[in-house]
Amino acid sequence: MRSLLAVVVAVAVSSQAPAAGRLALQQARGDAEPRRSVGTTAGVVYIDVIAADAAGRAVGNLEAADFDLREDGTLQSIDDVRFVKVDGAAAGDGPPPIHSQVDEQTEAARDVGAGATTERVREALTRFVDRDLGPRDLVTVMKPLDSLLTIRLTRDRDQVHRAIDAFDGRKGAYAPRTAFEQNYIANTPMRIEAARSQVTISALNALAIHLGSLSNARKTIVLVSEGLPRTERRRGFEPLPTFESVVRAANRSNVSIYAVDPQNLAESGKTASTVDDNPQETLRTLANETGGEAILDANDLDNRMRRIAGDSSAYYLLTYRSARTEDGRFHEIQVRVKRPDVRVRARKGYWASTPGERLRANLLAQARDPVPAKPLEPARRISPLVRPWFGLARGAGGRTRVTFVWEPVDRVPGDRVAPSPSRIVLTALGPDNTALFEGPVHPAGPVGPTGPTGPIENDPPGETSARAVFDVPPGRLRLRMSIQDATERVIDSDVREIAIRDLRAPVALGTPEVLRARTARDVRALVADPAAVPVASREFSRAERLIIRFPAYAPGAERPLVAAKLLSRSGKVMRDLQVQPVAPDDENQIDLPLASLAAGEYQLEITAKSPAGEARDLISFRVTS
């Protein structure tokens, strides 16, 4: 098959560039932004331009006023001119790692005959690698059937030399060397030539697309060939890439193709003016259409190939805004300079993308972006050691105020499996994983600060509170509880998610708080303390008395009409309960003695009404003997 030896070269980075190969390469070429961003909403177009004097030396002192830039014949206003210069010989603090993924690449493909021409190719490429590439330049070798995923850059010049030395031109030799050639390419010479040409075209097209996906900076393909005939379209092969596909892919990927013919015209009796047959014309067209150069005379091969490295190391980046939309058409670009002693070379134009292509590019870019690792969420778990309670009230700024208290669950007599919990470290997380509250909370139940019964006194300054209060937006709230014993050793955990109601309705009820007392002194203390800590338990004895507090909201300063009823387990009304307003203005209080109730389950119905609406809530509790 047609030989295609790909030597992929990355132009060197500056000595100030980072050590990582991929990042360093992008900075070397990317200091100046991507060359072309066709079809964006801003319509920004980037064009790289090579400027040289009569001796071929780069000219680095041009300004925006020196350029004449036209798109489809219309003069364009240049927004920015930047001269990009890269030195591949800078030693710096040492070269980056030996191997790297491909970012900036120069590709040499060969379709040459054996004998003197093959030897000339080897010598020219060896000199190109040794003379024109610096110690920080990266090189890789590719064959036409190699997967692009296997391409890796290296600074191992011995490896590159071995690949170059192993190259063997096969023009005119049709004996198959591999099973693939035997099965798919073996046929008449004409069909073999057509198949080889198609392989070469497909490889160039794939490589150009691949380079465009790796970097937006300038890239160069050096195509070394004695001629590249155009493949004719055949029925059944319409999806395969064509010569035009290569040109289009190269222009969209900011890839310039330099076509090099290693034939010695003096030996063949030809001149540059007479080399105009179809294969040679293809090389010339391929170079001209992609902003490269055709080198069709091996007599001056060394100097011309040196210019290839020079073009990739010093060029101008012109930026302008195009009025063209995403029409998917080719737009011709003409670049001239007003100084007579300077010659410029630029791409003939660009292909505007279509909305569909832009969407695909954005989706691919998002798919390539690394997905940030999310911390592993703990599994949901309800601890059997604690009984939490969550109360809701209106907070500031339309948020909901959450009150959290907890009690240890009553232990079974004789149970020695787990120690008693003494505190909980509560963490409340919002939908975006933001911590809304984090801190320790003491129990509000039988082992609380004031003993097994009676009200919970306010904590002394600096000590852990028996409740947590924080404001959150309505929605889902994730809660993590680290349950600890008296020595602050973690003995269990509780992970759950609760729904936070939106209390901004015209009429709304907050969560009722239940306080318990046994003596008249306890009752007076609770009534006098508006900040008394509620209990989480809903099981009480007949010897206790309940003080129930709840907020009721209505529009403005209006107080809603609040009523309460005691219901049986089946929901039958047993009696009406008196509701007393207390400070602050939205709070209400119910005094419910339990001595007159038989052991069993009951419900407390609370309603709030106003002309703006109605709200209702139920509390279930159990009375024991």
C-alpha positions as CSV (number, residue, x, y, z in Angstrom):
1,M,0.0,0.0,0.0
2,R,1.0,3.7,-0.3
3,S,3.6,4.4,2.4
4,L,2.7,7.1,4.8
5,L,5.2,7.8,7.6
6,A,4.0,10.5,9.9
7,V,6.5,12.5,11.9
8,V,4.6,14.7,14.2
9,V,6.5,17.6,15.5
10,A,5.5,20.1,18.2
11,V,7.1,23.5,18.1
12,A,9.1,24.2,21.2
13,V,7.9,26.1,24.2
14,S,9.5,29.0,25.8
15,S,11.8,28.5,28.9
16,Q,9.1,30.1,31.1
17,A,6.5,27.6,30.1
18,P,5.4,25.0,32.7
19,A,6.9,21.5,32.7
20,A,3.8,19.6,31.7
21,G,4.0,18.8,28.0
22,R,0.4,19.5,27.0
23,L,0.0,22.7,28.9
24,A,3.4,24.0,27.8
25,L,2.6,23.4,24.1
26,Q,-0.7,25.2,24.4
27,Q,1.0,28.2,26.0
28,A,3.7,28.3,23.3
29,R,1.1,28.7,20.6
30,G,-1.8,29.8,22.7
31,D,-0.3,33.0,24.1
32,A,-2.2,34.7,21.4
33,E,-5.7,33.1,21.7
34,P,-7.1,30.6,19.2
35,R,-6.5,31.6,15.6
36,R,-10.1,31.2,14.4
37,S,-13.4,31.2,16.0
38,V,-15.7,31.2,13.0
39,G,-19.5,31.2,13.5
40,T,-19.5,32.4,17.1
41,T,-22.2,34.9,18.2
42,A,-19.6,37.6,18.4
43,G,-18.4,36.8,14.8
44,V,-14.7,37.0,15.8
45,V,-12.2,35.6,13.2
46,Y,-8.5,34.9,13.8
47,I,-6.1,34.7,10.9
48,D,-2.4,33.9,11.1
49,V,-0.2,35.7,8.6
50,I,3.5,35.0,7.8
51,A,5.5,38.1,6.9
52,A,9.0,37.9,5.5
53,D,11.4,40.2,3.7
54,A,13.1,39.4,0.4
55,A,15.6,37.2,2.0
56,G,12.9,35.1,3.7
57,R,13.6,36.5,7.2
58,A,10.6,37.1,9.5
59,V,9.5,40.7,9.9
60,G,8.3,41.4,13.4
61,N,7.6,45.1,13.5
62,L,4.3,45.4,11.6
63,E,1.3,47.2,13.1
64,A,-2.4,47.1,12.3
65,A,-2.1,50.1,10.0
66,D,0.4,48.2,7.8
67,F,-2.2,45.5,6.9
68,D,-5.0,45.5,4.4
69,L,-7.5,42.7,5.2
70,R,-10.5,41.9,3.1
71,E,-13.2,39.3,3.4
72,D,-15.1,38.5,0.2
73,G,-13.7,41.8,-1.2
74,T,-14.9,43.9,1.7
75,L,-12.3,45.8,3.7
76,Q,-12.3,44.7,7.4
77,S,-11.3,46.7,10.5
78,I,-8.6,44.9,12.3
79,D,-9.2,44.8,16.1
80,D,-5.8,43.4,17.1
81,V,-2.4,42.4,15.7
82,R,-0.1,40.2,17.7
83,F,3.3,38.9,16.7
84,V,3.8,35.3,17.9
85,K,7.3,34.1,18.2
86,V,8.3,30.7,19.6
87,D,11.9,29.6,20.3
88,G,12.3,25.9,20.3
89,A,15.9,26.0,21.4
90,A,15.3,27.5,24.8
91,A,16.7,25.3,27.4
92,G,15.0,26.7,30.5
93,D,15.1,24.6,33.6
94,G,15.1,21.4,31.6
95,P,12.6,20.0,29.1
96,P,9.1,18.8,30.1
97,P,8.4,15.1,30.3
98,I,9.7,12.9,27.5
99,H,6.2,11.7,26.5
100,S,3.1,13.8,26.0
101,Q,-0.2,13.8,24.2
102,V,-0.2,15.5,20.8
103,D,-1.0,19.2,20.9
104,E,0.9,21.0,18.1
105,Q,2.0,18.8,15.3
106,T,3.9,18.7,12.0
107,E,3.2,15.6,9.9
108,A,5.4,14.2,7.1
109,A,3.7,11.8,4.7
110,R,5.6,10.0,2.0
111,D,4.6,8.6,-1.2
112,V,7.9,8.1,-2.9
113,G,9.8,5.5,-4.9
114,A,12.6,3.4,-3.7
115,G,16.3,4.1,-4.3
116,A,17.8,7.6,-4.5
117,T,14.5,9.3,-3.8
118,T,13.9,7.3,-0.6
119,E,17.5,8.0,0.6
120,R,17.0,11.7,-0.1
121,V,13.8,11.7,2.0
122,R,15.7,10.0,4.9
123,E,18.5,12.5,4.7
124,A,16.3,15.5,4.4
125,L,14.1,14.5,7.4
126,T,17.1,13.6,9.5
127,R,18.6,17.0,8.9
128,F,15.2,18.6,9.5
129,V,14.9,16.9,12.9
130,D,18.6,17.4,14.0
131,R,19.0,21.0,12.6
132,D,15.6,22.7,12.8
133,L,14.1,21.2,15.9
134,G,15.2,22.3,19.4
135,P,15.8,20.2,22.4
136,R,12.3,21.0,23.7
137,D,10.5,20.1,20.5
138,L,8.4,17.0,20.6
139,V,8.2,14.5,17.7
140,T,6.1,11.4,17.0
141,V,6.0,8.9,14.1
142,M,2.8,7.7,12.6
143,K,1.9,5.2,9.9
144,P,-1.3,5.5,7.8
145,L,-3.2,2.7,9.5
146,D,-2.2,3.7,13.0
147,S,-4.9,4.8,15.4
148,L,-4.8,8.5,16.2
149,L,-5.3,7.5,19.9
150,T,-1.8,5.9,19.8
151,I,0.0,9.1,18.8
152,R,2.4,10.3,21.5
153,L,5.0,12.9,21.4
154,T,8.6,12.2,22.4
155,R,12.0,14.0,22.7
156,D,13.8,10.8,22.1
157,R,15.7,11.6,18.9
158,D,17.0,8.1,18.6
159,Q,13.5,6.8,18.4
160,V,12.7,9.3,15.7
161,H,15.8,8.4,13.8
162,R,14.9,4.7,13.9
163,A,11.5,5.5,12.5
164,I,13.0,7.6,9.7
165,D,15.6,5.0,8.8
166,A,13.0,2.3,8.7
167,F,11.1,4.2,6.0
168,D,11.0,2.5,2.6
169,G,9.4,4.0,-0.5
170,R,7.1,1.7,-2.3
171,K,6.0,3.7,-5.3
172,G,5.4,1.2,-8.2
173,A,5.8,-1.9,-5.8
174,Y,2.5,-3.7,-5.5
175,A,3.4,-6.9,-3.7
176,P,1.3,-7.1,-0.5
177,R,3.2,-7.1,2.8
178,T,0.4,-7.4,5.3
179,A,-2.8,-9.4,5.6
180,F,-4.7,-6.1,5.2
181,E,-3.1,-5.4,1.8
182,Q,-3.7,-8.9,0.7
183,N,-7.4,-8.9,1.6
184,Y,-8.4,-5.4,0.7
185,I,-5.9,-3.8,-1.6
186,A,-4.5,-6.6,-3.7
187,N,-5.8,-6.2,-7.3
188,T,-4.7,-4.6,-10.5
189,P,-2.1,-1.8,-10.3
190,M,-4.7,0.8,-11.1
191,R,-7.0,-0.3,-8.3
192,I,-4.1,-0.6,-5.9
193,E,-3.0,3.0,-6.7
194,A,-6.6,4.2,-6.2
195,A,-6.8,2.4,-2.9
196,R,-3.4,3.8,-1.7
197,S,-4.5,7.3,-2.7
198,Q,-7.7,6.9,-0.7
199,V,-5.7,5.6,2.3
200,T,-3.4,8.7,2.1
201,I,-6.3,11.1,1.7
202,S,-8.3,9.5,4.6
203,A,-5.2,9.6,6.9
204,L,-4.5,13.3,6.1
205,N,-8.2,14.2,6.7
206,A,-8.3,12.3,10.0
207,L,-5.1,13.8,11.2
208,A,-6.2,17.4,10.3
209,I,-9.4,16.9,12.2
210,H,-7.5,15.3,15.1
211,L,-5.1,18.3,15.3
212,G,-8.0,20.7,15.3
213,S,-9.5,18.9,18.4
214,L,-6.2,19.2,20.3
215,S,-5.3,22.9,19.9
216,N,-6.6,26.0,18.2
217,A,-3.1,27.3,17.6
218,R,-1.2,27.1,14.3
219,K,-0.3,23.6,13.2
220,T,1.7,22.4,10.2
221,I,1.5,19.2,8.1
222,V,4.6,18.5,5.9
223,L,3.5,16.2,3.1
224,V,6.5,14.6,1.4
225,S,5.3,12.9,-1.8
226,E,6.2,12.6,-5.5
227,G,2.6,13.3,-6.3
228,L,-0.8,12.8,-4.9
229,P,-3.4,12.0,-7.5
230,R,-6.9,12.9,-6.9
231,T,-9.2,10.0,-6.2
232,E,-12.2,9.6,-8.4
233,R,-15.6,9.3,-6.7
234,R,-17.0,5.8,-7.1
235,R,-20.4,4.4,-6.3
236,G,-20.6,3.1,-2.8
237,F,-17.6,5.1,-1.6
238,E,-19.3,8.5,-1.3
239,P,-18.8,8.8,2.5
240,L,-15.0,8.5,2.2
241,P,-12.9,11.7,2.5
242,T,-11.8,13.5,-0.7
243,F,-9.2,16.0,-1.6
244,E,-11.7,18.8,-0.9
245,S,-12.4,17.2,2.5
246,V,-8.8,17.5,3.5
247,V,-8.7,21.2,2.5
248,R,-11.8,21.9,4.4
249,A,-10.7,20.0,7.5
250,A,-7.3,21.7,7.4
251,N,-8.8,25.2,7.1
252,R,-11.2,24.6,9.9
253,S,-8.5,23.1,12.2
254,N,-6.0,25.8,11.5
255,V,-3.6,23.3,9.9
256,S,-1.3,24.5,7.1
257,I,0.0,21.9,4.7
258,Y,3.5,22.1,3.2
259,A,3.9,19.8,0.2
260,V,7.4,18.6,-0.4
261,D,8.4,16.7,-3.6
262,P,11.8,15.0,-3.0
263,Q,12.5,14.4,-6.7
264,N,15.6,16.1,-8.0
265,L,14.4,18.0,-11.1
266,A,18.0,18.2,-12.5
267,E,18.2,14.4,-12.5
268,S,14.8,13.9,-14.0
269,G,15.3,16.5,-16.7
270,K,12.3,18.6,-15.6
271,T,12.0,22.1,-14.4
272,A,9.6,23.6,-11.9
273,S,7.6,25.2,-14.7
274,T,7.1,21.8,-16.4
275,V,6.0,20.0,-13.3
276,D,2.3,20.6,-13.8
277,D,0.8,17.1,-14.2
278,N,-2.2,16.2,-12.0
279,P,-0.4,14.6,-9.1
280,Q,2.0,17.6,-8.7
281,E,-0.8,20.1,-9.2
282,T,-2.6,18.4,-6.4
283,L,0.3,19.1,-4.1
284,R,0.5,22.7,-5.2
285,T,-3.2,23.2,-4.7
286,L,-3.2,21.5,-1.3
287,A,-0.5,23.8,-0.1
288,N,-2.0,27.0,-1.6
289,E,-5.5,26.4,-0.3
290,T,-4.3,25.8,3.3
291,G,-1.8,28.6,3.7
292,G,1.2,26.4,3.3
293,E,3.8,26.2,0.5
294,A,4.6,23.7,-2.2
295,I,8.3,22.7,-2.4
296,L,8.6,20.9,-5.7
297,D,12.4,21.0,-6.3
298,A,14.7,18.9,-4.2
299,N,17.7,21.0,-5.4
300,D,16.9,23.5,-2.6
301,L,15.2,21.1,-0.2
302,D,17.3,22.0,2.9
303,N,16.7,25.7,2.8
304,R,13.0,25.4,1.9
305,M,12.4,22.9,4.8
306,R,14.1,25.2,7.2
307,R,11.5,27.8,6.3
308,I,8.8,25.4,7.4
309,A,10.1,25.5,10.9
310,G,10.5,29.3,10.7
311,D,6.9,29.8,9.5
312,S,5.7,27.9,12.6
313,S,7.9,29.9,14.9
314,A,7.1,33.5,13.9
315,Y,3.8,34.7,12.5
316,Y,1.2,37.4,13.1
317,L,-2.3,36.8,14.5
318,L,-4.9,39.2,13.1
319,T,-8.3,39.5,14.8
320,Y,-11.3,41.1,13.3
321,R,-15.1,40.8,13.6
322,S,-17.0,39.4,10.6
323,A,-20.5,40.4,9.7
324,R,-21.1,36.9,8.3
325,T,-23.5,34.6,10.0
326,E,-23.2,30.8,10.5
327,D,-24.0,30.1,6.8
328,G,-21.6,27.2,6.3
329,R,-20.0,28.8,3.3
330,F,-16.4,29.5,2.3
331,H,-15.4,33.2,2.7
332,E,-12.4,34.4,0.8
333,I,-9.7,36.3,2.8
334,Q,-7.1,38.6,1.2
335,V,-4.2,39.9,3.3
336,R,-1.8,42.5,1.9
337,V,0.8,44.8,3.5
338,K,1.4,48.4,2.6
339,R,5.2,48.1,2.9
340,P,6.8,47.1,-0.4
341,D,9.7,45.3,1.1
342,V,7.5,42.7,2.9
343,R,5.8,39.7,1.5
344,V,2.9,38.0,3.3
345,R,1.3,34.6,3.1
346,A,-2.0,33.7,4.7
347,R,-4.8,31.2,4.3
348,K,-7.1,31.8,1.4
349,G,-10.2,32.0,3.6
350,Y,-12.2,30.1,6.1
351,W,-15.3,27.9,6.2
352,A,-18.0,29.4,8.4
353,S,-19.6,26.8,10.6
354,T,-23.3,26.1,10.7
355,P,-25.5,26.3,13.8
356,G,-25.6,22.5,13.9
357,E,-21.8,22.3,13.7
358,R,-21.5,24.9,16.4
359,L,-23.8,22.9,18.6
360,R,-21.9,19.7,18.0
361,A,-18.6,21.4,18.8
362,N,-20.0,22.8,22.1
363,L,-21.4,19.4,23.1
364,L,-18.1,17.7,22.3
365,A,-16.2,20.4,24.3
366,Q,-18.5,19.8,27.2
367,A,-18.0,16.0,26.9
368,R,-14.2,16.4,26.9
369,D,-14.3,18.6,30.0
370,P,-13.3,16.7,33.1
371,V,-16.3,16.0,35.3
372,P,-15.5,17.2,38.8
373,A,-15.4,14.4,41.3
374,K,-18.4,14.6,43.6
375,P,-17.9,13.5,47.2
376,L,-19.6,10.3,48.0
377,E,-22.8,10.9,49.7
378,P,-23.4,8.9,52.9
379,A,-26.3,6.5,52.7
380,R,-29.6,7.5,54.3
381,R,-30.0,6.1,57.8
382,I,-32.4,6.6,60.7
383,S,-30.7,6.1,64.0
384,P,-32.6,4.1,66.6
385,L,-30.8,5.9,69.4
386,V,-32.3,9.4,69.0
387,R,-35.7,11.1,68.5
388,P,-35.3,14.4,66.6
389,W,-37.9,17.1,66.1
390,F,-37.9,19.8,63.5
391,G,-40.0,23.0,63.8
392,L,-40.8,25.5,61.1
393,A,-41.6,29.2,61.3
394,R,-41.3,32.2,59.1
395,G,-37.7,33.5,58.8
396,A,-36.2,36.7,57.4
397,G,-36.2,37.4,53.7
398,G,-38.8,34.9,52.7
399,R,-36.8,32.0,54.2
400,T,-38.1,29.4,56.7
401,R,-36.7,29.2,60.2
402,V,-35.9,25.7,61.3
403,T,-35.6,24.7,65.0
404,F,-34.0,21.4,65.8
405,V,-34.2,19.6,69.1
406,W,-33.6,15.9,70.0
407,E,-34.0,13.4,72.8
408,P,-32.4,10.0,73.4
409,V,-34.8,7.1,72.8
410,D,-35.9,5.3,75.9
411,R,-33.7,2.3,76.5
412,V,-35.0,-1.1,77.2
413,P,-34.2,-2.2,80.8
414,G,-31.1,-4.4,80.8
415,D,-29.9,-3.3,77.3
416,R,-26.2,-2.8,77.4
417,V,-25.5,-2.9,73.6
418,A,-24.8,0.8,73.1
419,P,-24.0,3.8,75.4
420,S,-26.4,6.6,75.8
421,P,-26.0,9.5,73.3
422,S,-25.0,12.8,75.0
423,R,-24.9,15.2,72.1
424,I,-25.3,15.4,68.3
425,V,-23.1,17.3,65.8
426,L,-25.7,18.5,63.3
427,T,-24.8,19.5,59.7
428,A,-27.6,21.0,57.5
429,L,-26.8,21.1,53.7
430,G,-28.7,23.0,51.0
431,P,-29.3,21.8,47.5
432,D,-26.0,23.2,46.3
433,N,-24.2,21.3,49.1
434,T,-23.6,24.6,51.1
435,A,-23.5,24.1,54.8
436,L,-26.4,26.1,56.3
437,F,-25.7,25.0,59.9
438,E,-23.0,23.0,61.6
439,G,-22.6,22.6,65.3
440,P,-23.2,20.5,68.4
441,V,-26.6,20.2,70.1
442,H,-27.4,18.8,73.6
443,P,-30.5,16.7,74.2
444,A,-33.7,18.3,75.3
445,G,-35.2,15.2,76.9
446,P,-34.8,13.0,80.0
447,V,-31.0,13.3,80.2
448,G,-30.9,17.0,79.4
449,P,-29.2,19.7,81.5
450,T,-32.0,19.9,84.1
451,G,-32.5,16.1,84.7
452,P,-35.2,13.7,83.7
453,T,-38.2,16.0,84.1
454,G,-39.1,19.6,84.1
455,P,-38.2,22.5,81.8
456,I,-34.9,22.8,80.0
457,E,-33.1,25.9,81.3
458,N,-31.2,28.2,78.9
459,D,-27.6,27.1,78.5
460,P,-25.0,29.2,80.2
461,P,-22.9,31.5,77.9
462,G,-20.3,29.6,75.9
463,E,-21.9,26.2,76.4
464,T,-23.6,24.0,73.8
465,S,-27.3,24.8,73.2
466,A,-30.1,22.3,73.6
467,R,-31.5,23.4,70.2
468,A,-30.3,24.6,66.8
469,V,-32.0,27.5,65.0
470,F,-31.2,28.5,61.4
471,D,-32.9,30.0,58.3
472,V,-33.1,28.1,55.0
473,P,-34.9,28.5,51.7
474,P,-37.9,26.4,51.1
475,G,-37.2,23.1,49.4
476,R,-35.3,19.9,50.3
477,L,-32.9,20.0,53.3
478,R,-30.2,17.3,53.9
479,L,-29.3,16.6,57.5
480,R,-26.3,14.7,58.8
481,M,-26.1,13.9,62.5
482,S,-23.0,12.5,64.2
483,I,-24.2,11.0,67.5
484,Q,-21.7,11.1,70.3
485,D,-21.5,9.8,73.9
486,A,-20.3,11.7,76.9
487,T,-16.7,11.4,75.8
488,E,-17.5,12.8,72.4
489,R,-16.9,9.4,70.8
490,V,-19.1,8.8,67.7
491,I,-21.5,5.9,68.5
492,D,-23.9,6.3,65.6
493,S,-25.0,8.5,62.7
494,D,-28.3,9.7,61.2
495,V,-28.7,10.9,57.6
496,R,-32.0,12.1,56.3
497,E,-33.7,14.6,54.0
498,I,-36.7,16.7,55.0
499,A,-39.0,19.0,53.1
500,I,-39.1,22.6,54.2
501,R,-42.5,24.2,53.7
502,D,-42.9,27.7,52.2
503,L,-44.7,29.7,54.9
504,R,-45.2,32.8,52.7
505,A,-48.8,32.0,52.0
506,P,-51.4,34.6,53.1
507,V,-52.4,32.4,56.0
508,A,-50.0,29.9,57.4
509,L,-49.3,27.9,60.6
510,G,-45.9,27.2,62.0
511,T,-45.0,23.9,63.6
512,P,-46.5,23.6,67.1
513,E,-44.0,23.3,69.9
514,V,-44.8,21.0,72.8
515,L,-43.5,21.7,76.4
516,R,-44.1,19.4,79.3
517,A,-44.4,20.1,83.0
518,R,-45.4,18.1,86.2
519,T,-45.8,20.7,88.9
520,A,-47.5,24.1,89.1
521,R,-44.0,25.6,89.5
522,D,-42.9,24.0,86.2
523,V,-45.9,25.4,84.5
524,R,-45.3,29.0,85.8
525,A,-41.7,28.7,84.6
526,L,-42.6,27.6,81.1
527,V,-45.3,30.3,80.8
528,A,-42.9,33.0,81.8
529,D,-40.1,31.8,79.5
530,P,-40.9,32.4,75.8
531,A,-37.6,30.8,74.8
532,A,-38.2,27.5,76.6
533,V,-36.9,24.5,74.7
534,P,-39.6,22.1,73.3
535,V,-39.5,18.4,73.6
536,A,-39.3,15.9,70.8
537,S,-41.3,13.1,72.5
538,R,-45.0,12.7,71.8
539,E,-45.7,10.3,74.6
540,F,-46.7,11.7,78.0
541,S,-48.2,10.5,81.3
542,R,-51.5,11.6,82.8
543,A,-49.5,13.3,85.6
544,E,-48.1,15.9,83.1
545,R,-49.4,19.1,81.7
546,L,-48.7,20.3,78.2
547,I,-48.0,23.8,77.1
548,I,-48.4,24.0,73.2
549,R,-47.1,27.1,71.4
550,F,-47.4,27.8,67.7
551,P,-47.2,30.8,65.3
552,A,-50.1,31.8,63.1
553,Y,-49.6,34.2,60.2
554,A,-52.0,36.5,58.3
555,P,-51.5,39.3,55.8
556,G,-50.0,42.5,57.3
557,A,-50.5,43.2,61.0
558,E,-53.8,41.2,61.0
559,R,-54.0,38.3,63.5
560,P,-55.9,35.3,62.1
561,L,-58.8,33.7,64.0
562,V,-57.2,30.7,65.7
563,A,-59.1,27.8,67.2
564,A,-58.0,24.4,68.7
565,K,-59.9,21.1,69.3
566,L,-59.0,17.9,71.1
567,L,-59.8,14.9,68.9
568,S,-60.0,11.2,69.6
569,R,-57.9,8.7,67.7
570,S,-60.8,8.3,65.2
571,G,-61.0,12.1,64.7
572,K,-64.1,12.7,66.7
573,V,-64.2,16.1,68.4
574,M,-64.0,15.7,72.2
575,R,-63.9,19.4,73.3
576,D,-62.7,22.8,72.2
577,L,-59.5,24.2,73.7
578,Q,-58.8,27.7,74.7
579,V,-56.1,29.5,72.7
580,Q,-54.3,32.5,74.3
581,P,-52.2,34.9,72.2
582,V,-48.7,35.5,73.6
583,A,-45.7,37.6,72.7
584,P,-44.4,37.9,70.1
585,D,-47.4,39.0,68.1
586,D,-47.7,35.8,65.9
587,E,-47.4,33.3,68.8
588,N,-50.3,31.4,70.4
589,Q,-50.5,29.1,73.4
590,I,-52.6,26.2,74.6
591,D,-52.7,24.9,78.1
592,L,-53.7,21.2,78.1
593,P,-53.8,19.2,81.4
594,L,-53.7,15.4,80.8
595,A,-55.1,14.2,84.1
596,S,-58.7,14.0,82.8
597,L,-57.7,11.9,79.8
598,A,-57.8,8.1,79.7
599,A,-54.7,6.3,78.4
600,G,-54.7,6.2,74.6
601,E,-53.9,8.2,71.5
602,Y,-55.3,11.6,70.7
603,Q,-55.0,14.4,68.2
604,L,-54.9,18.2,68.5
605,E,-56.4,20.1,65.6
606,I,-55.3,23.7,65.1
607,T,-56.9,26.1,62.6
608,A,-56.2,29.7,61.5
609,K,-58.7,31.7,59.5
610,S,-58.8,35.1,57.9
611,P,-60.5,36.7,54.9
612,A,-57.3,35.8,52.9
613,G,-57.5,32.0,53.5
614,E,-57.3,29.2,56.0
615,A,-54.6,26.9,57.4
616,R,-54.9,23.7,59.4
617,D,-52.5,21.4,61.3
618,L,-52.7,18.2,63.4
619,I,-50.6,17.0,66.3
620,S,-50.8,13.3,67.4
621,F,-49.7,12.3,70.9
622,R,-50.1,9.4,73.3
623,V,-51.1,9.4,76.9
624,T,-50.0,6.7,79.3
625,S,-51.2,5.9,82.8
